[in-house]
Amino acid sequence: MTKLLSIRLVAILVGLGFALIALYSFVLGAYAWVTEEPAGHLPYEEPRDIAFSFDGPFGKWDIQQLQRGFKVYDEVCAACHSLKFVAFRDLEQLGYDEGQVKAFAASKQVPGIDPNTGEATTRPGLPTDYFPDPYPNNVAAAAANNNAIPPDLSLMTKARGDGVNYVASLLSGYSEPTAELLAEHPEAAPGPGLYHNPYFPNLNLAMAPPLTTTGQVTYDDGTEATVEQMSSDVAAFLAWTAEPTMVQRKQTGWPVLIFLLFATVLAYLSKQQIWAAAKPKKD
């Protein structure tokens, strides 16, 4: 018995030692990550905290904002960026009726096959089609955008940290680099074909400012289309394209949590009732 206890004690001490080493390594690595800057690091800004209707556990879509954001995408962003995971018929979730969706789809040209020759061609879109790519291939996309291929925007707010705020901040954040920044980081000066943006990790990107003036898009609901407003609206729209079921997921989560809490309490009370008369055995 004494030998068995000694073995167990040694095992516990060894396990505790490994746990302490792992904890020390984690804390040391986390501290280094927070305090050390990598070589060539440029001081970009964190995205601004912008209030959206779908924030928080009780958030809901603002359908009018999503429609405004869709209009900004269609009239500005669609010239360079695709939405390959979004079908035209999905727009019905934004409050558009079947006729409006059909008309919008028909106004777009999508890839097709000529039934007579079998050759690739284009045709008017159908509600079941997906948003077409503005370029036939990556070579053409790079050639039209200073050798930078515009990314697909379907999942953009999921692909970037703090995605919705990042998109809104980036679109409205173009500016000239300050004299203080250039004095400390001369490499921050934008090169040929690049544009300074303090929210972009290396401060300069190939995308020219897409939203430049108030009234660039005319909103159907009469909202003033400032650069800030258009940036927030299209960011909200891209949050929807990335996760159209977000609101339903939140609404489903609360009943599930309440049920789990009720089941936990019920299980505990049942356990108390079943084992109430049981007494522990004495050695």
Steps between C-alpha positions, in 0.01 A plus 500: 500500500783737596681423173184567298451835675861594429456422129182707487670788678790495257259492205306797640820698554624421147165603349497817708851581381402460134192715558708777660753489213220521244338790687832684524565452127152626414532810719849575367389460139189711552706778660749494213219511245338801667814702569731423208457646155613298199767637269355744250184551705306811406264669747163439339180590685244262645152518338259753644220361717185563297152421631298260283145379556613136494758540776455308825295193591168672420613669177279510190553592138413853395342412164515858373871515578559168324318630193710816504816293537396278212455810282850621592641158412310482170585853384856527633660179627365256238722659235800322657378255765290186465246338734540143381319341795187717471216414260267761356202330665661558841407868458142409592628480859571875476136580428504494119209319334527229236447741211773735620743212539424368151546845348829555680632155403404558135697826500822306565694287255611161635713227340308256284528248216369558149260207443569504126880508499590388851732798537527712813289812489300727727128526564263705717502378857227299671404520869675167557831633362775638721648847475746494209870577523577839340813353337534191278810378687765602753738622230247756380415594860866564586562694179213737583601553862873574519582126516276450805209258462187643669377244755151354501289680760253224589679406823717807545362598842582148623847497345622813678533566872211713625379468142198731485677785679813435293314531168317816605816659640711409198253638245472834679860519621701601194726795576845641443776374735589750770840669515563338839436153357731554204774641724493188717416248224614626158400164351136589574491737201270354234679388187377530141143376466453465877272688737553575868249362748580488874269200554684277252779292666782631281332843463496494120278305262439480129126569520420862426245665731168361373280740700609857453212749508163554665218400266712251306204264540139616518309316770138410436400574861638855490793438736790736434775294335809632675825306474458386863141392437580309181795329669289383793213391275710287268682351801162398645402349165822298492432381856174359363666334198753336734236368741141552382368277781670699778178635649326160483802343671478750785124453532543122510783516752295654781234223520780242486686665788179525706423132436853396600475704819163344583633150423804560724284613794263206446790253492644645820167481685449144375843402625424652840169312519640163392805506727340673797467176701840365405770521762875472431663184625736530793844343482 
